[in-house]
């Protein structure tokens, strides 16, 4: 059974930093790992992704230069380092993995940025 367990969300002031973690279990041959977010009243949007082969990354324009996605293969964990957080980054952040044509999601972790 595939499980994704996120941690690291919380409340931070504008300009602050947080690091989200997503521990993945029960999944082999993952093609892509990533983070998405959903703010109240908005659709879920891509934040950052990383292909497991080659390690190429992709970021939403709104987070480029501030957020960094990385992974630790030994721990089967993907991270999202978020710096210079702004109130518009407030959302529930979801970990995602793609294996073949299937997507798997974590339960989400709340990130709130106060001005």
N, C-alpha and C positions, 0 to 999 in steps of 0.2 A: 504494500500500500504506500503510495506516494504521500509524503507529508512535508509541508513547508511551514516552519515556525519562525515568525518574525519577532524581533525585539529592538529596542533602542529608541522608540518614539518618546515624545514628551513635549513639555512646554519650554520654549526658549525665547529670549528677546531678539528683536531684529538685530542682525549682524552676528548672531551667535552660530554655533555649530552643533550638529548631531551626527551620529553614525548609526545607521540602521544595519541590522544583521538578519540573515535568513538562513537557517539551517535546513538543509534538504536531506531527506532520507527516503529509502525505498525506490530510488530512481537511478537507472543506468542510462547511458547513451543520451545524455541531455544535449540538445543542439544549441540552445540559447537560454541564458538566464537574464533576468531583468527586474526592473522596478517600474511600477505604474502608480498613479495617484488619482484620487477622486475627491474634489472639493464639494461642499454642499451645493446642490442644485446644478452641478456640472457633470459632464460625462467623464468616465475614466480616461486618463490620458497617459501616454508613454512618457516616462522620465528618462530612463537609461536602459540600454541592453548591451549584452556582451555575448558574442558567439564563443562557444567552448573550444572550437577548433580555430586556431589562429588568434583568438583573443580580440578581434576587432570590436569596437564599441560604437554606440550611437547614442546621442543625447538630444533631448528636446532643446530647442533654441533658448528657451527661458532659463535653463539651468547650466548651459555651457559655461565653463570657466569657474563654476561654483561647486558643482557636484561631481563626484568621481565614483564610478562603479569598479569594483574589484572582486576577486574571489580567492579563496584558500582551498585548493584541491584536497589538501590533507584533511580538512575539516568538512569538506563538502558544503561550504558556506559562501554566500555571496553578500557583499557589503555595499552600502551606499553612504559615502562620506559627503555630508552636506555642510558647506561653509557659506558664510555671509547670508544666512537665511533671512527671508523677507516675509511680511505678512501674507503675501500672495502665494507663498509656499504651503500655507496651512491646508491640510488635506489628510485623508486616510491613505497611507502608502501600502501598496500591495506588492509582495514578491511574486514573481512569475517564472516558471520554467516551461520550455517547449521541448517535447520529446516526440520526434516524428511529427505527426499532425495534431498532437494533443497538447493542450495547455493545462497547466496546473497552477493553482493560486493559493497563497497564504491567506490567513484570516484578516490581515490588515493591522496596521499600527498607526495610531493617531499622532500627527505632528501638528503642533499649534505654535505659531510665531506671533508674539505680541509686538505692537509698535511702540 
